[in-house]
Structure formats: structure tokens, C-alpha cells
Amino acid sequence: MATSSTPLKKNRYIVTTLLFLALFLFVIFLFTKRALEPTLFVFRYRDLFSQPPSLSSLRTNSNLSVAFVSTYSVSPPEPLHPPAPSPISPISQKNSSESINGELSVEDGKDPVQKNASFGTMNGNGGDLYLEGVQECDLYMGTWVKDEGYPIYKPGSCPYVDEAFDCQNNGRGDSDYLKWRWKPDGCDLPRFNATDFLVRLRGKRLMLVGDSMNRNQFESILCLLREGLRDKNRMYEIHGHKITKGRGYFVFKFEDYNCTVEFVRSHFLVKEGFRINGQGNSNPTLSIDQIDKTAKRWRRADILVFNTGHWWAHGKTSRGKNYYKEGDYLYPKLEAVEAYRRALRTWANWVDKNVNPKKQLVFYRGYSSAHFRGGDWDSGGSCNGETGPVLSGAILNSYPQKMKIVEEVVKEMQVAVKLLNVTRLTNLRKDGHPSIYGKNVAAVKKVSTRRQDCSHWCLPGVPDAWNELIYATLLFNR
């Protein structure tokens, strides 16, 4: 019995040893795999760490540039999808002045078509931005290129273009001015994607504050965003108001996205008033040290787009006699340029004190060029007959003093303001104004050439590019 049990014990010993060895090797394998996982993770998601730098880290002046850096060397890069923007306070369901932190993101099941729709295959509406080497691009230096994919919305298709800007319906016969796309030197703007823009606005308030040039831009963005709606009736002005130049406040609600796009009229961004002179007459004044009374509405917005400029170029504003006030002091004479600088600093101080940069985003849209020939807007100036962009002349390099002041003030601010410096790109578009087509005149009646609008812009038209630049900025910023 003893001799027969010895081989059995040996066999058990061998089996036990082999099982222990197998278990030991298996444990080593598990630890080795676990140790390798961080390296695999970094490799697999390296594209998350090669996003374009935030525009907020770059200087917001006329030399604004965006750097695109690639870690790819051999294989073609994947399209860059936009990073989720930082939280901005959405509209409160109960009180429009209250806000709750929310995250701008595409939610599964709500916008399936647009889930990865910010960039994609190049089409007629402009190229796409890829991470291909190191490329610097100033979005505001470039040229207008002919593009048969434009305009983004068809003339006459948008009910929010008021008569003053509806050039085609008012009888303008040429249409080449609709076919131009803004192309920055060295890159292309991402093509405008209305649904993606609305997704980024979900639960937010976008507000444009300024003069009629901002109303021009406001109507443009309404028409652009309307293109992203399956049901156009799900967009409306909450008070039922039709857009006219006589009204100074509009709020358009996009039901499917619980967001609003609003316009607040403020010609100067500072307080307009009046005084009674010695003869008992009422004369207008401008308090350049006090913010405009509409500022109580500005606080409610998540994204603000400001502008002022055109009203500083005519009438009492330009003459500056017995018009500008600081405190109770009425200046007998003050140069409009200096008044403009002080007024902008008043606006800048308001932004620094009242805007929370963690929840709100502020744009300042630069001066939009006018193109009057032979006089000004009120003295027989004209621009009719222009059918293409400017190709030569002094206006190509002209840069108004107002914009130098804007850059100076913005650089001094604590809150990072995005400067939409559209001055140079509007310099080129002498063909884009309503001119004599600012009114709907029957074909049987001769169109008057006595009073022409060479300041505002036809829609569709140049302001669409301003809103494409806002969209591009949202894509490039977290």
C-alpha cells in the first residue's frame, strides 16, 4: 500500500504546483494589463487634448488670430468636433432674471441629425477646419469669394426682414451681391449650421443691443436660425409684435430649444435725455457718464452683442455743442471723438461690474462701413448701381478712429470681450446696401434717387457674415 500511494502523492503535488503556477501567471497578466491601460487611454483620446486654443486667451483686437495645432503626422486627421462650451446660465422657467447653470451640448434623441454636425465634408458654404499642421488665421482679414451655395436663406423666404432691408422684394434686379462668402486669409470659416447653433443656445438668451445696424444684424440671425427649424411656427415674437423701426424691443422665442433671440435699441449705449433752454424749448442731451436706461434688460442675457457708431456721425452728436453732459455739467463744446471714448468707457465699466464671465459671453461688433458717393446720407449721397465688391481705392485700407478707440477700451477691460471687427470686411462691400431699394415701390412708379440708404445692408447679405463669425467664435471657444 505504501508503494502504491507514493506515485499518487507525486501526481497530486504536480497538479497542485501547476494550478498554483497558472494562477500566479494569470494574476501577473491582470496587473500588467491594468498598468498599460492609462497609456492606451491617452493614445485613444489624444484628439481631446489637441483642441484649438480658446479665443479668450488671445488678444481681442484687429489682429485677432486663431492657432490650429495638429499632433497628426502621417494619417489624415479626423474632423474636429466642437468642444462643449462652458456653462452659461439658461433662461429660468419662472423668472427671466433668474438663471441656473446649464451645459450647452447636443442631447441624444433630440437632435439626431446634428449630433456631430459642426464640421464635416466641405461643401459650397465654405470649407472645414481640420487639425493640419500649424496654421494661424485672422478671421477679419480676408476677401469675399463668389459662392453659388449662397445666400444661406432665399430672398423673400424670411418674414422677419423688414421693408427697409428687403431689397429683392423692393425691386432690385441684380442678384450677384447675394453670392459672396467671406473667406479669411489662410483658412475657411466653418459652414453655418443653424440647428447646431440653436443647440448651443438651448435654454439661453442671446441679446443684440445697439442702433439700427444691430437691428439689421438681429433680423439676419433670425432668418439664419429659422433655417434650422423643422416647424417654422415654433418660432415667434412673444408679444406678437412685427419688426418695425419704430419699436425698440423684440423677443423671439424658439420653442423647441427654450431659447430667445432679442433686440434692445440703444443708439449710444449711454443715457439720452433732454434739457429746457432759455426760450422754453426742449433740446436733446447725451449723458456720457451714465449707462442707458435699457441696461436693466442687458443683465438678463447670457450672450450679448453690443454696437454703437452711426449716430455719432451726424446732427448734434457730431457738432457737440450744448449736447454732451457729465453729471450736471453741460459742455458748451466737446469733440464727438472724445465723447465717444468717454461713453465707451462708461459702457465698459458697466460690463466689468455687471457681467459674470463664467456665465455670460460678451461681443462688441465693430463699425460697419457706409459707402456714400457725392454727399452724405442727408445731402444727396448715393450708392445705386454698385454690383460688386470694392477692388481698389483708399477705402480698402481705411480704418476709422472709432475702431481705434474701441480697441483701446476693450484692451483695458477686466471682462474678456470678443471683438467682432467687421470694419474691413464691410469696407469692401459697396454693393450690399439697400440704396434706392429701401422701399417697396410698384413697378409702374419710378424709384426716387434723391434719398438713398448706403449705411444699412440688404438681407440676405453682409450681416449674415457677421453672424457666421459669431457662430465660428462659439465653435472655437469652450
C-alpha positions in Angstrom: 0.0 0.0 0.0 2.8 2.4 0.8 4.4 1.9 -2.5 1.2 2.5 -4.4 0.4 5.7 -2.6 3.7 7.3 -3.4 3.0 7.9 -7.1 -0.4 9.2 -6.2 1.0 11.8 -3.8 3.5 12.8 -6.5 0.7 13.3 -9.1 -1.3 15.5 -6.6 1.8 17.5 -5.9 2.4 18.1 -9.6 -1.2 19.1 -10.3 -1.2 21.5 -7.3 2.0 23.1 -8.4 0.7 23.6 -12.0 -2.5 25.1 -10.8 -0.7 27.5 -8.5 1.7 28.4 -11.3 -1.2 29.1 -13.7 -2.9 31.2 -11.1 0.3 33.2 -10.5 0.7 33.8 -14.2 -2.9 34.9 -14.6 -2.5 37.4 -11.7 0.6 38.8 -13.3 -1.2 39.2 -16.6 -4.1 41.1 -15.0 -1.8 43.6 -13.3 0.3 44.1 -16.4 -2.9 44.9 -18.4 -4.1 47.3 -15.7 -0.7 49.0 -15.8 -0.9 49.5 -19.6 -4.5 50.9 -19.6 -3.6 54.6 -18.8 -1.2 54.6 -21.8 -3.9 53.1 -24.1 -6.4 55.7 -22.8 -4.1 58.7 -23.6 -3.4 57.3 -27.0 -7.1 56.6 -27.8 -8.3 60.0 -26.8 -5.4 62.2 -27.7 -7.6 64.3 -30.0 -9.4 65.6 -26.9 -6.1 67.3 -25.9 -5.4 68.8 -29.3 -8.4 71.2 -29.5 -7.8 74.7 -30.8 -6.9 77.2 -28.1 -9.6 79.3 -26.6 -10.1 82.7 -28.3 -10.4 84.2 -24.9 -6.7 83.6 -24.4 -5.9 85.7 -27.4 -6.0 89.4 -27.7 -9.4 90.6 -28.9 -8.3 93.3 -31.3 -8.0 93.8 -35.1 -5.1 91.3 -35.1 -7.2 88.5 -33.6 -5.8 85.2 -34.7 -6.7 81.5 -34.0 -4.0 78.9 -34.0 -4.7 75.3 -35.0 -2.1 72.8 -33.9 -2.0 69.2 -35.0 -0.5 66.1 -33.4 -1.0 64.0 -36.6 1.9 63.3 -38.9 1.0 60.6 -41.4 -2.6 59.5 -41.4 -5.4 62.0 -42.4 -6.9 63.7 -39.4 -10.5 63.1 -38.2 -12.8 66.1 -38.5 -12.6 68.3 -35.4 -15.8 68.4 -33.5 -16.5 71.5 -31.3 -15.8 71.3 -27.6 -18.7 71.8 -25.4 -18.9 75.5 -24.4 -18.6 76.4 -20.8 -21.8 76.6 -18.8 -23.8 79.8 -19.3 -26.9 80.5 -17.3 -30.0 79.4 -19.1 -33.4 81.1 -19.0 -35.4 80.4 -15.9 -38.8 79.0 -16.4 -40.2 81.1 -13.5 -38.3 84.4 -13.7 -36.4 85.8 -16.6 -33.8 87.4 -14.3 -33.0 84.1 -12.5 -30.6 81.6 -14.0 -29.4 78.0 -13.5 -26.1 76.7 -14.7 -26.6 74.6 -17.8 -24.3 73.0 -20.3 -24.5 73.6 -24.0 -24.4 70.2 -25.5 -26.2 68.0 -28.1 -28.5 65.6 -26.3 -29.2 62.2 -27.6 -32.6 61.7 -29.2 -33.3 65.4 -29.5 -31.2 66.5 -32.5 -30.1 63.3 -34.2 -29.2 65.0 -37.5 -26.9 67.4 -35.7 -25.2 65.1 -33.2 -21.8 65.7 -34.9 -22.8 68.4 -37.2 -20.4 71.3 -36.5 -17.8 70.2 -39.0 -17.9 67.7 -41.9 -17.3 67.3 -45.6 -16.6 70.5 -47.4 -19.5 72.0 -49.4 -20.4 75.1 -51.2 -21.0 77.0 -48.0 -17.3 77.1 -47.1 -14.5 74.8 -46.1 -14.0 72.9 -42.9 -11.3 73.4 -40.3 -9.0 70.4 -39.7 -6.0 70.0 -37.5 -3.5 70.1 -40.3 -0.1 71.4 -39.1 0.2 74.8 -37.6 -2.0 77.4 -39.1 -2.8 80.9 -37.9 -5.9 82.6 -39.2 -7.1 86.2 -38.6 -10.8 85.8 -39.1 -11.2 89.5 -40.0 -8.5 89.8 -42.7 -9.5 88.2 -46.0 -11.6 88.6 -49.1 -15.1 88.0 -50.4 -15.3 85.0 -52.8 -18.0 84.1 -55.2 -20.0 81.1 -53.9 -23.1 79.6 -55.7 -24.1 78.0 -52.4 -25.1 81.4 -51.1 -27.2 83.0 -49.8 -28.0 80.7 -46.8 -31.7 81.6 -47.0 -33.5 82.7 -50.1 -34.6 86.3 -50.7 -38.3 86.7 -49.7 -38.3 83.5 -47.7 -37.9 85.1 -44.3 -40.8 87.0 -42.8 -38.5 88.8 -40.3 -36.8 91.1 -42.9 -38.5 94.4 -42.6 -39.2 96.5 -45.7 -36.1 98.7 -45.3 -33.7 95.8 -45.9 -35.8 93.6 -48.3 -34.0 94.8 -51.4 -35.1 92.0 -53.8 -38.8 92.4 -53.0 -38.4 96.1 -53.3 -37.4 95.8 -56.9 -33.6 95.4 -57.0 -33.0 93.5 -60.2 -29.4 92.3 -59.9 -28.6 89.3 -57.6 -24.8 88.8 -57.8 -24.4 90.7 -54.5 -26.1 87.7 -52.8 -23.4 85.2 -53.9 -20.4 86.4 -51.9 -18.9 84.5 -49.0 -16.4 85.9 -46.5 -13.2 83.9 -46.6 -10.4 84.8 -44.1 -6.8 84.6 -45.4 -5.3 81.2 -44.7 -8.5 79.4 -43.6 -12.2 79.0 -44.2 -15.0 79.7 -41.8 -16.9 76.6 -40.7 -20.1 76.5 -42.7 -23.1 77.9 -40.8 -25.2 75.2 -39.2 -28.5 76.6 -37.9 -29.5 73.6 -35.9 -26.2 73.3 -34.2 -26.3 77.0 -33.4 -29.7 76.5 -31.8 -28.5 73.5 -29.8 -25.7 75.7 -28.4 -28.4 78.3 -27.5 -30.6 75.8 -25.7 -32.1 77.4 -22.6 -30.2 80.7 -23.2 -30.9 84.3 -24.1 -29.0 85.9 -27.0 -29.4 89.7 -27.0 -28.3 92.3 -29.5 -28.1 95.8 -28.1 -27.5 98.9 -30.3 -28.7 101.0 -33.1 -30.5 100.1 -36.3 -27.3 98.4 -37.6 -27.8 95.9 -34.8 -31.4 95.6 -35.8 -30.1 94.8 -39.3 -27.9 92.0 -37.7 -30.8 90.9 -35.5 -33.1 90.3 -38.5 -30.3 88.4 -40.2 -29.7 86.0 -37.3 -33.5 85.3 -37.0 -33.5 84.3 -40.7 -30.4 82.2 -40.4 -31.7 80.3 -37.3 -35.1 79.9 -38.9 -33.5 77.7 -41.5 -32.7 75.1 -38.8 -36.3 74.6 -37.7 -38.4 71.7 -39.0 -41.6 73.6 -37.9 -41.2 77.3 -38.6 -44.3 78.0 -36.5 -42.3 77.1 -33.4 -40.6 80.4 -33.6 -42.4 83.7 -32.8 -42.2 87.1 -31.2 -43.6 86.6 -27.7 -45.6 89.8 -27.7 -46.9 89.3 -31.2 -45.0 92.4 -32.5 -44.0 92.7 -36.1 -40.5 94.0 -36.6 -40.5 97.7 -37.5 -38.0 100.5 -36.9 -40.4 102.3 -34.6 -40.3 99.7 -31.9 -37.2 99.2 -29.8 -37.6 95.9 -28.1 -38.2 92.4 -29.6 -38.1 88.9 -28.1 -38.2 85.9 -30.4 -38.8 82.5 -28.7 -37.6 79.2 -30.2 -39.9 76.7 -28.5 -38.0 73.5 -29.3 -34.9 74.9 -27.8 -36.3 77.0 -25.0 -34.1 79.9 -26.1 -34.7 83.5 -27.1 -33.0 85.9 -29.5 -33.7 89.5 -28.5 -33.1 93.1 -29.7 -32.8 96.1 -27.5 -32.5 99.5 -29.1 -29.8 101.8 -27.6 -28.4 104.3 -30.0 -25.4 105.3 -27.9 -25.3 102.7 -25.0 -25.3 105.7 -22.7 -28.3 107.8 -21.5 -30.2 110.0 -23.8 -32.1 112.9 -22.2 -33.2 116.5 -22.8 -33.0 120.0 -21.2 -35.2 123.0 -21.4 -33.3 126.0 -22.8 -33.9 129.7 -22.0 -36.6 130.0 -24.6 -38.6 127.1 -23.0 -37.7 124.7 -25.8 -36.7 121.1 -25.2 -33.2 120.2 -26.5 -31.7 116.7 -26.6 -28.7 115.8 -24.4 -26.4 112.8 -24.0 -25.0 111.9 -20.6 -21.8 110.2 -21.5 -21.1 109.2 -17.9 -24.4 107.3 -17.3 -25.4 104.0 -18.8 -28.5 103.8 -21.0 -31.8 103.1 -19.2 -32.3 99.9 -21.1 -29.3 98.3 -19.2 -31.7 96.6 -16.8 -32.6 94.3 -19.6 -29.0 93.6 -20.6 -28.3 91.8 -17.3 -30.8 89.1 -18.2 -28.9 87.9 -21.3 -26.4 85.0 -21.5 -24.8 86.2 -24.7 -24.7 89.9 -25.5 -23.8 91.6 -28.8 -23.3 95.4 -28.5 -22.7 98.1 -31.0 -22.8 101.9 -31.4 -21.3 104.2 -34.0 -23.6 105.6 -36.7 -25.5 108.0 -34.6 -22.2 109.6 -33.6 -21.6 110.8 -37.1 -24.4 113.3 -37.7 -26.6 116.0 -36.2 -26.0 117.4 -32.7 -23.8 114.4 -31.8 -21.2 115.3 -34.4 -21.3 119.0 -33.7 -21.0 118.5 -29.9 -22.4 122.0 -28.9 -24.5 122.1 -25.8 -25.2 118.4 -26.1 -22.8 116.3 -24.0 -23.3 116.1 -20.3 -21.2 114.7 -17.4 -23.0 114.9 -14.1 -24.9 118.2 -14.1 -22.3 119.9 -16.4 -23.3 120.6 -20.0 -20.4 121.0 -22.3 -20.7 124.1 -24.5 -18.4 122.2 -26.9 -16.9 118.7 -26.8 -15.4 116.8 -29.8 -17.5 113.8 -30.8 -14.4 111.6 -30.8 -13.7 112.4 -27.2 -17.3 112.0 -26.2 -17.4 108.6 -27.9 -14.3 107.5 -26.0 -15.8 108.5 -22.6 -19.2 106.9 -23.5 -17.5 103.6 -24.4 -15.6 103.7 -21.1 -18.9 104.1 -19.3 -20.2 101.0 -21.1 -17.0 99.1 -20.4 -17.3 99.9 -16.6 -20.9 98.7 -16.7 -19.8 95.4 -18.3 -17.0 94.9 -15.8 -19.3 95.4 -12.9 -22.4 93.6 -14.1 -21.3 90.7 -16.3 -20.3 87.4 -14.9 -17.7 86.0 -17.4 -18.3 82.5 -16.1 -21.9 82.6 -17.1 -22.1 85.3 -19.8 -20.4 86.0 -23.1 -20.0 89.5 -24.5 -19.3 90.5 -28.1 -18.8 94.1 -29.4 -19.5 94.3 -33.1 -17.3 96.9 -34.8 -18.2 99.8 -37.0 -19.9 99.0 -40.3 -18.8 101.0 -43.2 -21.0 103.3 -45.3 -20.5 104.0 -49.0 -22.0 107.3 -50.0 -20.8 109.0 -53.2 -21.2 112.7 -53.8 -22.6 113.6 -50.4 -23.7 112.1 -47.0 -26.8 110.3 -46.1 -28.8 113.6 -45.7 -27.1 115.6 -48.5 -27.6 113.6 -51.7 -25.1 110.8 -51.2 -25.7 107.8 -53.4 -24.6 104.2 -53.9 -27.1 102.9 -56.5 -25.7 100.9 -59.5 -23.0 99.1 -57.4 -23.0 95.4 -58.3 -19.7 94.1 -56.9 -17.2 94.5 -54.0 -14.6 97.2 -54.0 -11.4 96.0 -55.7 -9.2 99.1 -55.3 -9.2 102.5 -53.7 -8.4 104.2 -50.4 -11.4 102.7 -48.6 -9.7 99.3 -48.7 -7.2 100.4 -46.0 -9.4 103.0 -44.2 -9.8 102.3 -40.5 -12.0 104.8 -38.6 -10.9 106.5 -35.4 -13.9 104.9 -33.7 -12.5 101.5 -34.1 -9.1 102.5 -32.7 -11.0 103.8 -29.6 -13.0 100.5 -29.4 -9.7 98.5 -29.4 -8.2 100.8 -26.8 -11.2 100.5 -24.4 -11.7 96.7 -24.9 -8.0 96.1 -24.0 -8.5 97.9 -20.7 -11.5 95.9 -19.6 -11.5 93.2 -16.9 -14.1 91.1 -18.7 -12.8 89.5 -21.9 -14.9 90.9 -24.7 -14.9 89.3 -28.1 -14.4 92.0 -30.8 -16.3 91.3 -34.0 -14.1 93.5 -36.1 -16.2 93.6 -39.2 -15.0 97.1 -40.3 -12.5 95.9 -43.0 -14.8 93.3 -44.4 -17.6 95.8 -44.8 -15.3 98.3 -46.4 -15.2 96.1 -49.4 -19.0 95.7 -49.9 -20.2 98.9 -51.6 -22.7 96.7 -53.5 -24.5 95.4 -50.4 -26.6 98.5 -49.4 -30.3 99.0 -50.0 -29.5 102.2 -51.9 -32.8 103.2 -53.7 -34.4 99.8 -52.8 -35.3 100.6 -49.2 -39.0 100.9 -50.0 -41.4 98.6 -51.9 -42.3 100.7 -54.9 -44.7 99.4 -57.5 -43.2 98.8 -60.9 -45.3 101.5 -62.5 -43.8 104.1 -60.2 -40.4 105.5 -60.8 -37.9 104.9 -58.0 -36.6 108.1 -56.4 -32.9 108.5 -56.3 -33.0 111.6 -54.0 -32.6 109.8 -50.7 -30.5 106.6 -50.6 -29.6 104.2 -47.8 -25.9 103.5 -48.2 -25.4 102.6 -44.5 -27.6 99.6 -43.8 -27.5 96.3 -45.6 -29.8 94.2 -47.8 -30.9 90.9 -46.4 -29.8 88.3 -47.3 -26.5 90.0 -47.4 -23.4 91.2 -45.5 -24.8 90.9 -41.9 -25.2 87.2 -42.4 -21.4 87.0 -42.4 -21.3 88.8 -39.0 -23.4 86.1 -37.6 -21.3 83.4 -39.2 -18.4 84.9 -37.3 -20.3 84.7 -34.1 -21.0 81.0 -34.8 -17.4 80.4 -35.6 -16.4 82.0 -32.3 -18.8 79.8 -30.4 -17.2 76.8 -32.0 -13.7 77.8 -31.2 -14.4 78.6 -27.5 -15.1 76.2 -24.7 
